Amino acid sequence: MSGASTDAPDWSAIPAPEDDGAAAHLPGMRLPGIALLSTGGGTVDLASLPGRVVVYAYPKTGRPDRKQPDDWDTIPGARGCTPQSCAFRDHFAELAALGVRQVFGLSTQDNAYQREAADRLRLPFPLLSDDRLLLAREARLPTFEVEGEVLLRRVTLIVRDGVVEHVFYLVFPPDRNAADVMDWLRSHPA
């Protein structure tokens, strides 16, 4: 599927994140029951969804009308939200063929901000807003702070019947994440 440019930078010029162990507790965790606003309308409770679900958490989608923080490219793992979302968009049908029932992007941005990105990027799946940090705090998702804003570190969860089955942490480069998820799914059929 074609769509908006992924605006992928030269990843060799962007600092890669290092494993700080902040996601080590996630495999095997039952997700807390928290209703998150969805760009698809209504709310989604990840803990109640049956089957395999992919949730990729990302820091912050850029917008053409807003400036990113001055040091954004120097923060390890910050850059690449649009390329990551576009990769999941472009591999959406393949993920479904591998048994994924739903795909969600997750960030701490509010639902209106996310709706602009979902529409502009023509995403075939919803983005979920954790703007009150309820899921981030309850599940102890890795976060960082920039200019007073708490953002999620890039982490991708494969959730099965509400339980985290597998975690991709140190997602880098972000535009490779969807392919890495598909590789894992092929070697771990449902």
Secondary structure, 3 states (H helix, E strand, C coil): CCCCCCCCCCHHHCCCCCCCCCCCCCCCCECCCCEEEECCCCEEEHHHCCCEEEEEECCCCCCCCCCCCCCHHHCCCCCCHHHHHHHHHHCHHHHHHCCEEEEEEEECCCHHHHHHHHHHCCCCCCEEECCCCHHHHHCCCCEEEECCEEEECCEEEEEECCEEEEEEECCCCHHHHHHHHHHHHHHCCC
